């Protein structure tokens, strides 16, 4: 398409906004036709094609014979303005470009686009332009108020959504932290339950051993049980071992049954005490279960003479690798007042000296016999 030249100013038309006269087919700039860009975009394409330049309008006015006729109500504004003689150009005050008053009104402006109902045209004055402008401004103000109201509603909805989103994020964070807290609580509960079950089981085993030692077991029964266990350990099983020997350069298979398999000796630990509340068995399991096979005899409210009674029969199968620990209680100090009898009687010394095939450890107590005195310091000679 060749460059078009404006008929009014004879300059090349570069902008996309231009008008073509419907009568002479000449091109015009918007500034040459006194039509603002806003008014240009308000017109429809049909009305843009109906544009007439000033020269064509003047020719039509000169050729018309009838002048100053009032237009009927049914006649359009476009045809009515053709018969109007412009006596004086209307000068309006310049306003800001952003306001609606900046829209310049040309003499060819189609007033029918601004009004929805046909009105009378005041040919002789400028009331028509002012009235149409006021109507347009009022409609635009109404639309502006409606848009403002919608914008306020949208802002309110956005604020509600933001607050709801914050609440939901907070709830999600709480839900994520709940499993971790539940795991911590469950692990702590499991530890507590395991500790309580362990202490209960130890107490039950100690009470059962105490009841069995008081009611059922006697030194003869214990001796017979230990004797049977040693007999079972001394039984030697003959195992067939494949042995290859070279005889004249050939291998011969023989079954060797004359050599017994040596049995591993397990060290033993015997604990004798009169206190069933100090959890001696649990402590022994924690420290000696890997190296020793131990047994625990409990005699409540028993003195030293009662604790070592039948000691040689209890330790009949013990060796020098085994140990017997006697924990002396406070019965002799609380109940017995005859300390000389314990010293002068050689029953304790004689009973212990007779046992030479194993190791015996006597633990001396530290109970108080008076308010400010320790028995360990005053009466240690009683058990030496």
C-alpha positions in Angstrom: 0.0 0.0 0.0 1.4 3.4 -1.1 1.8 6.2 1.4 -1.3 8.3 1.7 -1.1 12.1 1.9 -3.4 14.2 4.0 -5.6 16.5 1.9 -5.5 19.3 4.6 -1.8 19.5 5.5 -0.3 17.6 2.5 1.8 15.5 4.9 2.3 11.7 4.7 -0.1 9.8 7.0 2.0 7.6 9.3 -0.4 7.0 12.2 -3.0 4.3 12.2 -5.7 6.7 13.2 -7.0 8.5 10.1 -10.3 9.2 8.4 -11.5 8.9 4.8 -14.1 11.2 3.4 -17.1 9.3 2.2 -17.8 11.7 -0.7 -14.3 12.6 -2.1 -12.3 9.6 -0.8 -9.6 11.8 0.5 -7.4 11.0 3.6 -7.2 13.2 6.6 -5.3 13.3 9.9 -7.3 13.3 13.1 -5.8 16.6 14.1 -6.7 18.1 10.8 -10.4 17.2 11.3 -10.4 18.4 14.9 -11.4 15.0 16.2 -9.6 13.7 19.3 -8.4 10.1 19.5 -10.9 9.3 22.3 -13.8 10.4 20.1 -12.3 8.5 17.2 -12.4 5.3 19.3 -15.9 6.0 20.5 -17.2 5.9 17.0 -18.2 2.6 15.4 -16.6 1.5 12.1 -19.8 2.4 10.2 -19.8 5.9 11.5 -16.1 6.3 10.6 -16.9 5.3 7.0 -19.6 8.0 6.9 -17.2 10.8 7.7 -17.4 13.9 5.5 -14.6 16.5 5.2 -15.2 20.2 5.6 -15.1 21.0 1.9 -17.8 18.4 1.1 -20.0 19.6 3.9 -19.7 23.1 2.6 -20.6 22.1 -0.9 -23.7 20.4 0.4 -24.7 23.5 2.4 -24.3 25.7 -0.7 -26.4 23.4 -2.8 -29.2 23.1 -0.4 -32.1 25.4 -1.0 -34.0 25.0 2.2 -32.3 26.5 5.2 -33.1 26.9 8.9 -35.7 24.1 8.9 -36.4 22.4 12.2 -35.7 18.7 12.1 -38.7 16.4 12.9 -38.5 14.0 15.8 -38.2 10.9 13.6 -35.4 12.4 11.6 -31.8 11.5 12.6 -29.4 14.1 13.9 -27.0 13.4 11.1 -29.5 14.5 8.4 -30.7 17.4 10.5 -27.2 18.9 11.0 -26.7 19.1 7.3 -29.2 21.9 7.0 -27.7 23.9 9.9 -25.8 27.0 9.2 -22.9 27.5 11.6 -23.0 31.1 12.7 -20.5 31.1 15.5 -17.9 28.5 16.5 -18.4 27.2 20.0 -15.3 27.7 22.2 -15.0 25.5 25.2 -12.5 25.6 28.0 -9.5 23.2 27.8 -9.5 20.5 30.5 -7.2 17.7 31.4 -6.6 15.0 28.9 -7.8 12.3 31.3 -11.3 13.8 31.8 -14.2 13.4 29.6 -14.4 17.1 28.9 -11.2 16.8 26.8 -13.2 15.2 24.0 -13.3 17.9 21.3 -16.6 18.2 19.5 -16.4 18.7 15.7 -19.1 20.2 13.7 -19.5 16.8 12.0 -19.9 15.0 15.4 -22.8 12.5 15.3 -24.9 13.4 18.2 -27.1 10.3 17.8 -24.2 8.1 19.2 -24.4 9.9 22.6 -28.2 9.7 23.1 -30.4 6.7 23.1 -33.7 8.5 22.5 -34.5 11.1 19.8 -34.6 14.7 21.0 -35.3 18.1 19.6 -32.3 19.9 18.2 -31.8 23.5 19.2 -30.3 24.7 15.9 -29.9 28.2 17.0 -27.7 27.7 20.2 -25.1 25.6 22.0 -27.6 23.9 24.4 -27.5 20.7 22.4 -23.8 20.1 22.9 -23.9 20.8 26.6 -27.0 18.6 27.2 -25.5 15.7 25.3 -22.2 16.1 27.2 -24.0 16.1 30.5 -25.9 13.0 29.6 -22.8 11.2 28.6 -21.0 12.2 31.7 -23.8 11.1 34.0 -23.9 7.7 32.3 -20.2 7.4 32.6 -20.4 8.3 36.2 -22.9 5.6 36.8 -20.7 3.1 35.2 -17.8 4.3 37.2 -19.7 4.0 40.4 -20.8 0.4 39.5 -17.2 -0.5 38.7 -16.0 1.0 42.0 -18.6 -1.0 43.8 -17.5 -4.2 42.1 -13.9 -3.4 42.9 -14.7 -2.9 46.6 -16.5 -6.3 46.6 -13.5 -7.9 44.9 -11.1 -6.4 47.5 -13.3 -7.7 50.3 -13.3 -11.2 48.8 -9.6 -11.1 48.4 -9.1 -10.2 52.1 -11.4 -13.0 53.1 -9.5 -15.5 51.0 -6.2 -14.3 52.4 -7.4 -14.7 56.0 -8.9 -18.2 55.2 -5.6 -19.2 53.5 -3.7 -18.2 56.6 -6.0 -20.2 58.9 -5.7 -23.3 56.6 -1.9 -23.0 56.6 -1.9 -22.9 60.4 -4.1 -26.0 60.6 -1.9 -27.9 58.1 1.2 -27.1 60.2 -0.6 -28.4 63.3 -1.6 -31.6 61.6 1.9 -32.1 60.4 3.3 -31.7 63.9 0.8 -34.1 65.5 2.4 -37.3 64.2 5.8 -36.3 65.5 4.3 -35.6 69.0 2.4 -38.8 68.9 5.6 -40.8 68.1 7.4 -39.1 71.0 4.6 -39.8 73.4 4.3 -43.5 72.3 8.0 -44.1 72.5 8.1 -42.6 76.0 5.1 -44.8 77.0 6.7 -47.9 75.6 9.9 -47.2 77.6 7.9 -46.7 80.8 5.9 -49.9 80.2 9.1 -51.9 79.4 10.8 -50.7 82.6 7.7 -51.4 84.8 7.3 -54.9 83.2 11.0 -55.6 83.8 10.8 -54.6 87.5 7.6 -56.5 88.0 9.0 -59.7 86.4 12.2 -59.4 88.6 10.1 -59.0 91.7 7.9 -61.9 90.8 10.9 -64.2 90.1 12.5 -63.2 93.5 9.2 -63.8 95.3 8.8 -67.2 93.6 12.4 -68.2 94.6 11.8 -67.0 98.1 8.5 -69.0 98.4 10.1 -72.1 96.9 13.1 -71.8 99.2 10.8 -71.4 102.3 8.1 -74.0 101.4 9.4 -76.6 99.1 13.2 -76.7 98.7 15.4 -78.3 101.3 19.2 -78.8 101.4 18.7 -82.5 100.4 16.6 -81.6 97.4 19.1 -79.0 96.2 21.9 -81.5 96.6 20.1 -84.1 94.6 19.3 -81.5 91.8 23.0 -80.4 91.7 24.1 -84.0 91.7 21.9 -84.9 88.7 23.1 -81.9 86.8 26.7 -82.9 87.3 25.9 -86.4 86.1 24.3 -85.0 83.0 27.4 -82.8 82.4 29.8 -85.7 82.9 28.1 -87.9 80.3 30.3 -88.0 77.2 28.8 -88.6 73.8 30.8 -90.4 71.2 30.7 -88.7 67.8 31.7 -90.3 64.6 34.6 -88.3 63.1 35.7 -88.8 59.5 39.4 -89.2 59.4 41.5 -89.8 56.3 44.8 -91.6 56.4 47.1 -92.4 53.6 47.9 -96.1 53.3 50.2 -97.1 50.5 49.4 -93.9 48.6 45.6 -94.4 49.0 43.1 -92.6 51.3 41.2 -94.8 53.8 38.2 -93.5 55.8 38.0 -94.5 59.4 35.4 -93.7 62.1 36.9 -92.5 65.3 34.6 -93.0 68.3 37.1 -93.4 71.2 37.7 -89.6 71.8 34.9 -87.7 73.7 34.0 -84.1 72.9 35.2 -81.8 75.7 32.4 -80.0 77.5 32.8 -76.2 78.2 32.7 -75.4 81.9 30.4 -72.6 82.8 31.4 -70.5 85.9 28.8 -70.4 88.7 27.8 -67.7 91.1 25.7 -68.3 94.2 24.1 -65.4 96.0 22.7 -65.8 99.6 20.9 -62.8 101.2 18.0 -62.0 103.6 16.7 -58.9 101.8 14.1 -59.3 99.1 13.7 -55.5 98.3 17.2 -54.5 97.0 16.8 -56.1 93.5 20.0 -58.2 93.8 19.0 -60.5 91.0 18.5 -57.7 88.5 21.9 -56.2 89.3 23.5 -59.7 88.9 21.8 -60.2 85.6 23.1 -56.9 84.3 26.7 -57.4 85.3 27.3 -61.2 85.4 24.8 -62.9 83.1 27.4 -63.2 80.3 30.2 -64.9 82.4 28.3 -66.7 85.2 25.4 -69.0 85.7 24.0 -67.8 89.0 21.4 -68.8 91.6 19.9 -66.7 94.3 18.8 -67.9 97.8 16.6 -65.5 99.8 15.8 -66.1 103.6 14.0 -63.1 105.0 14.7 -62.1 108.6 17.6 -64.5 108.9 20.8 -64.0 110.7 24.3 -65.1 109.8 23.9 -68.6 111.3 20.7 -69.2 109.3 22.3 -68.0 106.0 25.3 -70.3 106.2 23.3 -73.3 107.4 23.8 -76.1 104.8 26.2 -74.1 102.8 28.5 -77.0 102.2 25.7 -79.0 100.6 24.7 -76.1 98.4 28.2 -75.7 97.1 29.0 -79.4 96.6 29.5 -79.0 92.8 31.4 -75.7 92.9 35.0 -75.4 91.9 37.8 -72.8 92.4 36.5 -71.0 89.3 33.1 -70.4 91.0 32.0 -68.0 93.7 29.6 -67.9 96.6 28.6 -64.4 97.9 26.9 -64.2 101.4 25.2 -60.8 102.0 24.9 -60.4 105.8 21.7 -58.6 106.8 20.8 -56.4 109.8 18.8 -59.1 111.6 21.6 -59.9 114.1 22.0 -56.3 115.0 18.3 -55.5 115.3 17.1 -58.7 117.1 20.1 -60.3 118.8 21.6 -58.6 121.9 24.2 -61.3 122.6 27.1 -60.3 120.5 29.6 -62.3 122.6 27.8 -65.6 121.6 28.4 -64.8 118.0 32.1 -64.0 118.6 32.8 -66.9 121.0 31.0 -69.6 119.0 33.2 -70.9 116.3 30.3 -72.1 114.1 30.7 -69.4 111.5 34.5 -69.9 111.3 34.2 -73.7 111.3 31.5 -73.8 108.7 33.4 -71.5 106.3 36.8 -73.2 106.8 35.4 -76.6 105.9 34.7 -75.4 102.4 38.0 -75.4 100.5 36.9 -76.4 97.0 35.4 -73.0 96.0 35.6 -69.3 96.8 33.4 -67.6 99.5 32.9 -63.9 99.8 31.2 -62.4 102.9 29.8 -58.9 102.5 29.9 -57.1 105.9 26.9 -54.6 106.4 27.1 -51.0 107.3 23.8 -50.6 109.3 23.6 -48.2 112.1 23.2 -49.6 115.6 22.8 -46.2 117.2 21.8 -42.7 116.0 25.3 -41.4 115.2 27.3 -44.6 115.0 27.9 -47.1 112.1 28.0 -50.8 112.9 30.6 -51.3 110.3 33.1 -49.3 112.3 32.2 -50.6 115.8 31.4 -54.3 115.3 33.5 -55.3 112.4 35.4 -57.8 114.6 32.2 -59.9 115.0 32.7 -61.4 111.6 36.5 -61.6 111.3 
